[in-house]
Amino acid sequence: MAPRDHAMPVDEPMTSADESLVDCRDAALTFGRGATAVVAVHGANLRVRPADRLAIVGPSGSGKSSLLHLLAGLEQPTSGSVTWPALDGPGGIGIVFQGDSLIPALDVVENTALPLVLAGVPAAEAQRSAAEALALVDAADLAQRLPEEISGGQAQRVAAARVLAQAPRLILADEPTGRLDHATGGHVLDALLTAADRTGAALVVTTHDPAVAALLTTRLAMRDGRLLTVAEPQETS
């Protein structure tokens, strides 16, 4: 299958058959004001459609995480717009954060099930979904442990499982393999891809690792807050 170009113009009319999960138009994000202002994202244009597999590649400080926060609705653009035409606002988005995001007082399975419980899913059903998601990332044996009893890499796997348990329509993962060894990182990314394939979700991953980016269909480069180019995988005969 030929790769899709995600860096497409965004000024053509939208139709019901061509709705995007995220439509980012000239979105900029600036922190601070005046001489001390820092522009984290410069006028980014990007659409993410159902079933897309997209890597945003760049070094630390290039603006990848800031762009991901805009796509997730965690930050509001300073100028331009970010909308979610095929979603109920930013609802239906699951986010795998780069840093620690587990609640210390809850064990691993409770942390994984928490978003489902908060959404009104019965506790037993939420626990079953959480257990299945933990198994996907090879973390089933951690279920009864507290966050303080697991390593940083294990916590990252649990954070991924928490998102997978929700079966979102869009998965955003911020450097999901950055704190993991190569083998474990590959397992987590495989789990994210498998879950996205099962549910038809789109997957957007930020990474500085070319090997991780190579596992996704389309790659965009980000430098100094600017979304620059699309780097497509080469066709093989």
Secondary structure as GFF3:
##gff-version 3
##sequence-region A 1 237
A	DSSP	three_ten_helix	16	18	.	.	.	ID=ss1
A	DSSP	beta_strand	22	31	.	.	.	ID=ss2
A	DSSP	three_ten_helix	34	36	.	.	.	ID=ss3
A	DSSP	beta_strand	38	48	.	.	.	ID=ss4
A	DSSP	beta_strand	53	57	.	.	.	ID=ss5
A	DSSP	alpha_helix	64	72	.	.	.	ID=ss6
A	DSSP	beta_strand	79	83	.	.	.	ID=ss7
A	DSSP	beta_strand	93	96	.	.	.	ID=ss8
A	DSSP	alpha_helix	108	118	.	.	.	ID=ss9
A	DSSP	alpha_helix	123	136	.	.	.	ID=ss10
A	DSSP	three_ten_helix	140	142	.	.	.	ID=ss11
A	DSSP	three_ten_helix	147	149	.	.	.	ID=ss12
A	DSSP	alpha_helix	152	165	.	.	.	ID=ss13
A	DSSP	beta_strand	170	174	.	.	.	ID=ss14
A	DSSP	alpha_helix	182	199	.	.	.	ID=ss15
A	DSSP	beta_strand	202	207	.	.	.	ID=ss16
A	DSSP	alpha_helix	210	213	.	.	.	ID=ss17
A	DSSP	beta_strand	218	223	.	.	.	ID=ss18
A	DSSP	beta_strand	226	231	.	.	.	ID=ss19
###
